Structure formats: C-alpha cells, structure tokens
C-alpha cells in the first residue's frame, strides 16, 4: 500500500506503508545509529515521535525479545529508506514488518531519508502526518496537541526489583529504559520504581540510600511537580544521579533553564569530552532539550560537553552529592564508553559525600 508523509511546512514524501499501515502523526526526528533499531523503537523517550533512520537498510537482523527497552514499541511511526523483510540472524524471532503490525505501529519505506534528514536539520523539528494513499490531509492534525508524553510511559504503580538485602535506590521513572533498570539490578541494589508524579514524602518513606532520575520524553519544564519533588529530595542531601531528562530536571530544580535544540541529539555516535580528564567518549543520545549554559547557577559545575555543538553533557553540584549526564551511559544501543558513570553513583552511595 502506498503512503504519503506530509510535513507541516508543506513538504511531502511518497513511499510504501508497512507494519500497521494506519494514519498517524507525530514530531519528526532522525537517528544516526547504524544498528539498534529495536532499542530505538522501544525507547520510551521516543513516544509521540516519528523516527527517521539515516542508515539506509533497516530490519536486516529481525527482532528478538531480549533487546527491547520496554514491552512494546513507543515510537509513533518508523521511516526508512529500505526495509528488510527476510532477516538473517541466529537470534531473530521474526521480521520487523510483522513485529510493527502486531504492535499497531505504522512504518513507511522508500522515502529519501537523506533528503528528509537534511530538511529537518535545516528547518528544525517539524510535525508530520503519514496517510495511506487516498486519505485526505486534515490541516488540524498539525495543530492538535500531542498527549502528555511522560504520563504515557511512566509506571502506574510502585514496582520493586533486585536484591531486598541490597542498598535501597529510589528510581523516579519518567520513561526508564529496561537496560538502565537491569544495570542497577546487576549492581545488587534493591530498587523501588516510582511513578513520575509520586510525592517526595512517599519516596522518602522508602528510606532510600540514593535516588536515580531516569531518562524520558518531552519538555522538562512541563514537569513542575517533579521539579518541586526533586528540590525536596535534594534538601535531604541524598546521593542523586540524573540521566538525560533526569539531568535536565536536576538543572531546573537548581534554578537553571532549558532550551529546545533545533533538531536534537539522537544516535550512538555523539562525541563527549570529559572536562576533568580530557578524555573523549562516544555516547548514545536521545533528547530534544538541553540545559542553557548561560543560566547555570554557581552551585552547578559543567563536567562534560558535546564536541559537535558545545552543549552541556554533564553537571555536578558543588555542595551536594548530586550529578547528572545528558547522554545514556548504559548505551542501549551504542558504545559503552561511558558505563563508568554508574561506578561514580555507586561511590556516592557508599561514601555519601559531595562529587569531586
């Protein structure tokens, strides 16, 4: 079945639908990873978005249940140059077309993804609508607000994981990836996974040794309740680590501002410099917003920067045991250069002192 991708600025791209083949809308973003489409499709941070893969062939190793970052795809749609319908991999349990159809996710192939990506880079983030051929475009599709993204992906109830005899960790779930949770479990912690809107008092009643603020979708400034709760938790001087959205929320709780990037950072090949060691790490990233360096309060110190555009990639608090990174240290998908961030958090949990 033929389909058309309409952008809000009038640009159109024709292709062939696969997966669910339904009418769908969302924010157009692109990802530069060459592998890892399973993790990308199921990353909760992509909710409300239609993802363009810049690598031309997608689906060549099929899909399996072990590499998913949540129980189902979270993207609104997938846009590719060429879809592989006959995957070849010993771990494959089926093809990507069938997987998306079963989960009611629309895909479109045969698109000039290079031209589409360049257009997004030039024009910035744009709303898009994918229509089956013959359907009429409703201009209001570009105007209607999308659902609250964090509400769509956060846990509905408190969940417990890991070793009941381990150090207690409060995980504030704004759209946490399975790989982050699994990494904490493998470190031997006892984790309470809290919904995003949980009050600080309830989190403190768990008596956590430390707090981890997860990744997640959307504009961090919209999460006013989360920001207020983080302020309360910080006053308790608990060791705290933020990842991606969690990093932005810590900054907002400290008085900084965030700004939206023209087309965001998404891919497994973003170079980040550790300003304290001088070393360069290749990182996995997925975010639309960044902390405004001109708004930083004196209590926050920049530890990492992005070498592509010099945006902030890491911060530490100078008076509290609090630090954060903009990239995904568990790197699923992507290189594991920055996995040592969890060791930093582990050190804070054991010693409870200020980041140095």
C-alpha positions as CSV (number, residue, x, y, z in Angstrom):
1,X,0.0,0.0,0.0
2,X,1.3,3.4,-1.0
3,X,1.5,6.2,1.6
4,X,2.5,9.9,1.8
5,X,4.4,11.6,4.6
6,X,3.2,15.2,4.9
7,X,5.3,17.8,6.9
8,X,3.7,20.8,8.5
9,X,5.7,23.1,6.2
10,X,4.1,21.6,3.1
11,X,6.9,19.2,2.1
12,X,5.8,15.7,1.0
13,X,7.5,12.3,0.6
14,X,5.9,9.3,-1.1
15,X,6.6,5.7,0.0
16,X,5.2,2.3,0.7
17,X,3.5,1.6,4.1
18,X,4.4,-1.4,6.2
19,X,3.5,-2.5,9.8
20,X,0.0,-1.3,10.8
21,X,-0.4,0.9,7.7
22,X,-2.6,3.4,9.7
23,X,-2.9,7.1,9.6
24,X,-0.5,8.5,12.2
25,X,1.0,11.8,13.3
26,X,3.9,13.0,15.5
27,X,7.1,15.0,15.7
28,X,9.6,14.1,13.0
29,X,13.1,13.3,14.4
30,X,16.1,11.4,12.9
31,X,18.5,8.9,14.4
32,X,22.0,8.4,13.1
33,X,22.7,4.9,14.6
34,X,23.7,2.2,12.2
35,X,22.3,-0.6,14.4
36,X,20.0,-0.8,17.4
37,X,16.6,-0.2,15.7
38,X,14.9,-2.5,18.3
39,X,16.2,-0.4,21.2
40,X,15.2,2.8,19.4
41,X,11.7,1.6,18.6
42,X,11.1,0.6,22.2
43,X,12.8,3.5,24.0
44,X,10.1,5.4,26.0
45,X,11.8,8.7,25.2
46,X,10.5,8.4,21.6
47,X,6.9,8.5,22.5
48,X,4.9,11.0,20.3
49,X,7.7,10.9,17.7
50,X,8.1,9.5,14.2
51,X,11.7,8.3,13.8
52,X,13.7,8.6,10.6
53,X,16.6,6.2,10.4
54,X,19.5,7.7,8.5
55,X,21.1,4.2,7.9
56,X,19.5,3.0,4.7
57,X,18.8,-0.7,5.4
58,X,16.7,-1.4,8.5
59,X,15.4,-4.8,9.7
60,X,18.2,-7.0,8.4
61,X,18.7,-8.8,11.7
62,X,15.0,-9.1,12.5
63,X,13.9,-8.7,16.1
64,X,14.0,-10.6,19.4
65,X,12.5,-10.2,22.9
66,X,15.8,-9.8,24.7
67,X,16.9,-6.4,23.2
68,X,13.7,-4.4,23.9
69,X,13.9,-1.4,26.1
70,X,10.2,-1.6,27.0
71,X,7.4,-4.2,26.5
72,X,6.2,-2.6,23.2
73,X,7.3,0.0,20.6
74,X,6.9,3.6,21.8
75,X,7.5,5.4,18.5
76,X,4.5,6.7,16.7
77,X,6.0,5.6,13.3
78,X,9.2,4.4,11.7
79,X,10.5,6.0,8.4
80,X,13.2,4.1,6.5
81,X,14.9,4.0,3.1
82,X,14.7,0.2,2.7
83,X,13.0,-2.4,4.9
84,X,14.5,-5.9,5.0
85,X,11.7,-8.5,5.1
86,X,13.9,-11.6,5.2
87,X,16.3,-11.0,8.2
88,X,19.3,-13.2,8.8
89,X,20.5,-13.6,12.4
90,X,20.6,-16.6,14.8
91,X,18.8,-14.5,17.5
92,X,15.9,-13.4,15.2
93,X,12.4,-14.4,16.1
94,X,10.7,-12.7,13.2
95,X,10.8,-9.8,10.8
96,X,10.3,-6.1,11.6
97,X,7.3,-5.7,9.4
98,X,5.3,-8.3,11.4
99,X,6.5,-7.0,14.7
100,X,5.3,-3.5,13.9
101,X,2.0,-4.8,12.6
102,X,1.4,-6.8,15.7
103,X,2.0,-3.7,17.8
104,X,-0.1,-1.4,15.6
105,X,2.9,0.8,14.6
106,X,2.9,2.3,11.1
107,X,6.1,2.3,9.0
108,X,6.9,3.8,5.6
109,X,9.7,2.8,3.3
110,X,11.1,4.0,0.0
111,X,11.5,7.5,1.4
112,X,14.5,9.6,0.5
113,X,15.7,9.6,4.1
114,X,18.8,11.6,3.3
115,X,16.7,14.4,1.9
116,X,14.2,14.2,4.7
117,X,17.0,14.4,7.3
118,X,18.7,17.3,5.7
119,X,15.3,19.1,5.6
120,X,14.8,18.5,9.3
121,X,18.3,19.8,10.0
122,X,17.6,22.9,8.1
123,X,14.0,23.6,9.2
124,X,14.2,22.2,12.8
125,X,11.8,19.8,14.4
126,X,8.5,19.5,12.4
127,X,5.2,17.8,12.9
128,X,4.4,15.1,10.4
129,X,1.4,13.0,9.3
130,X,1.6,9.7,7.4
131,X,-1.5,8.9,5.3
132,X,-2.5,5.9,3.3
133,X,-2.8,6.9,-0.3
134,X,-6.2,8.4,-1.0
135,X,-6.7,9.7,2.5
136,X,-7.2,13.4,2.8
137,X,-4.9,15.6,4.9
138,X,-6.6,17.4,7.8
139,X,-4.6,20.5,8.5
140,X,-5.7,20.4,12.1
141,X,-3.5,17.3,12.6
142,X,-0.6,19.7,12.8
143,X,-2.3,21.9,15.4
144,X,-3.8,19.4,17.8
145,X,-1.6,18.9,21.0
146,X,0.0,15.5,21.4
147,X,-0.7,13.6,24.7
148,X,1.4,14.2,27.8
149,X,4.5,12.0,26.9
150,X,5.7,11.2,30.5
151,X,2.2,10.2,31.5
152,X,2.1,7.7,28.6
153,X,5.3,5.9,29.7
154,X,5.8,6.1,33.4
155,X,4.9,3.2,35.6
156,X,1.4,3.2,37.0
157,X,2.3,1.8,40.4
158,X,5.4,1.4,42.6
159,X,7.4,-1.6,41.5
160,X,10.2,-3.3,43.3
161,X,13.3,-5.0,41.7
162,X,16.6,-6.5,42.7
163,X,18.1,-7.8,45.9
164,X,16.0,-7.0,49.0
165,X,19.2,-7.0,51.0
166,X,21.0,-4.5,48.8
167,X,21.3,-0.8,49.1
168,X,17.9,0.9,48.6
169,X,17.6,3.0,45.4
170,X,14.6,5.2,44.5
171,X,14.2,5.2,40.8
172,X,12.0,8.0,39.6
173,X,10.5,6.7,36.4
174,X,9.9,9.3,33.7
175,X,10.3,6.7,31.0
176,X,13.1,4.5,32.1
177,X,14.7,2.1,29.7
178,X,14.9,-1.6,30.7
179,X,18.7,-1.6,30.3
180,X,19.1,1.1,32.9
181,X,16.9,-0.9,35.3
182,X,18.8,-4.1,34.6
183,X,22.1,-2.4,35.2
184,X,21.0,-1.3,38.6
185,X,19.8,-4.8,39.4
186,X,23.1,-6.3,38.3
187,X,24.9,-4.0,40.8
188,X,23.0,-5.6,43.6
189,X,20.6,-2.8,44.6
190,X,17.1,-3.0,45.9
191,X,15.1,-0.7,43.6
192,X,11.8,0.9,44.1
193,X,10.5,2.2,40.8
194,X,8.2,5.2,41.4
195,X,5.6,6.8,39.1
196,X,6.7,10.3,37.8
197,X,4.1,12.1,39.9
198,X,5.0,10.5,43.3
199,X,5.2,12.9,46.1
200,X,8.6,13.3,47.8
201,X,7.3,12.2,51.1
202,X,6.2,8.8,49.7
203,X,9.7,8.4,48.1
204,X,11.4,9.2,51.4
205,X,9.2,6.7,53.2
206,X,11.1,4.0,51.3
207,X,14.2,5.3,53.1
208,X,16.4,5.2,50.0
209,X,20.2,5.4,50.2
210,X,20.2,7.2,46.9
211,X,18.0,8.5,44.0
212,X,18.2,8.0,40.3
213,X,16.2,10.2,37.9
214,X,15.6,8.4,34.7
215,X,15.5,9.3,31.0
216,X,12.2,10.2,29.4
217,X,10.4,12.2,26.7
218,X,9.1,15.7,26.3
219,X,9.8,19.2,27.6
220,X,11.4,19.1,31.1
221,X,9.9,22.4,32.1
222,X,6.4,20.9,31.8
223,X,7.2,18.6,34.8
224,X,6.6,21.2,37.5
225,X,5.6,18.6,40.2
226,X,8.7,16.5,39.5
227,X,10.9,19.6,39.8
228,X,9.4,20.5,43.2
229,X,9.8,17.0,44.5
230,X,13.4,16.9,43.3
231,X,14.1,20.1,45.3
232,X,12.8,18.4,48.4
233,X,14.9,15.3,47.9
234,X,18.0,17.4,47.3
235,X,17.5,19.1,50.6
236,X,17.8,15.7,52.3
237,X,21.3,15.5,50.8
238,X,20.7,12.1,49.3
239,X,23.2,11.0,46.6
240,X,21.4,11.7,43.3
241,X,22.1,10.8,39.7
242,X,20.2,12.1,36.7
243,X,20.2,10.6,33.1
244,X,19.0,12.6,30.1
245,X,15.6,14.0,31.2
246,X,16.7,13.4,34.8
247,X,19.8,15.6,34.1
248,X,17.6,18.4,32.8
249,X,15.2,18.2,35.8
250,X,18.1,18.4,38.3
251,X,19.3,21.6,36.5
252,X,15.8,23.1,36.6
253,X,15.5,22.2,40.3
254,X,18.7,24.1,40.9
255,X,17.5,27.2,39.1
256,X,18.9,26.7,35.5
257,X,16.8,26.9,32.3
258,X,16.5,24.5,29.4
259,X,16.1,25.3,25.7
260,X,15.0,23.2,22.7
261,X,17.6,22.2,20.2
262,X,16.8,22.8,16.5
263,X,16.8,19.0,15.7
264,X,18.0,17.3,18.9
265,X,20.7,14.7,19.5
266,X,19.8,11.1,18.5
267,X,22.2,8.4,17.7
268,X,25.1,6.3,19.0
269,X,28.0,8.3,17.7
270,X,28.0,11.6,19.7
271,X,31.4,12.7,20.9
272,X,31.5,14.0,24.5
273,X,34.5,15.4,26.3
274,X,35.1,14.8,30.0
275,X,36.5,18.2,31.1
276,X,38.1,16.8,34.2
277,X,40.1,14.1,32.5
278,X,40.3,15.5,29.0
279,X,39.2,12.1,27.5
280,X,36.7,11.8,24.7
281,X,33.8,9.3,24.9
282,X,31.5,8.3,22.1
283,X,28.0,8.2,23.5
284,X,24.4,7.2,22.8
285,X,21.9,10.1,23.0
286,X,18.2,10.8,22.5
287,X,16.9,14.2,23.5
288,X,15.4,17.4,22.2
289,X,16.3,19.8,25.0
290,X,19.5,20.9,26.6
291,X,20.5,22.9,29.7
292,X,21.2,26.6,28.9
293,X,24.8,27.2,29.9
294,X,24.1,30.9,30.3
295,X,21.5,30.2,33.0
296,X,23.6,27.9,35.2
297,X,23.6,28.8,39.0
298,X,27.0,28.9,40.7
299,X,26.3,25.6,42.5
300,X,26.4,23.7,39.3
301,X,29.7,22.9,37.6
302,X,30.0,21.6,33.9
303,X,31.8,18.3,33.7
304,X,31.1,17.2,30.1
305,X,30.5,19.0,26.8
306,X,29.3,17.8,23.4
307,X,32.1,18.3,20.8
308,X,29.6,18.7,17.9
309,X,27.9,21.8,19.3
310,X,29.5,22.5,22.8
311,X,26.2,21.9,24.6
312,X,26.3,20.7,28.2
313,X,26.6,16.9,28.6
314,X,27.3,16.6,32.3
315,X,27.0,18.6,35.6
316,X,27.8,18.2,39.2
317,X,26.6,20.0,42.3
318,X,29.3,21.7,44.3
319,X,27.6,21.5,47.7
320,X,25.6,18.2,47.4
321,X,26.3,14.6,46.3
322,X,24.4,15.2,43.0
323,X,25.5,14.8,39.4
324,X,23.9,14.2,36.0
325,X,24.7,13.3,32.4
326,X,22.8,14.2,29.3
327,X,23.8,11.1,27.4
328,X,22.7,7.4,28.0
329,X,25.6,5.8,29.9
330,X,24.1,2.3,29.6
331,X,24.3,2.9,25.8
332,X,21.5,0.7,24.5
333,X,22.0,0.9,21.6
334,X,25.5,2.3,21.3
335,X,29.1,2.2,22.6
336,X,29.8,1.5,26.3
337,X,32.5,4.2,26.7
338,X,30.6,5.9,29.5
339,X,29.4,3.0,31.6
340,X,31.7,4.2,34.4
341,X,29.1,6.8,35.3
342,X,27.3,4.1,37.3
343,X,30.6,3.5,39.3
344,X,30.5,7.2,40.2
345,X,27.0,6.8,41.5
346,X,28.0,3.7,43.4
347,X,30.9,5.5,45.0
348,X,28.5,8.3,46.2
349,X,26.1,5.7,47.7
350,X,28.8,4.1,49.7
351,X,30.5,7.3,50.8
352,X,27.7,9.8,50.6
353,X,30.0,12.8,50.0
354,X,29.9,15.7,47.5
355,X,31.0,15.0,43.9
356,X,34.7,15.8,43.5
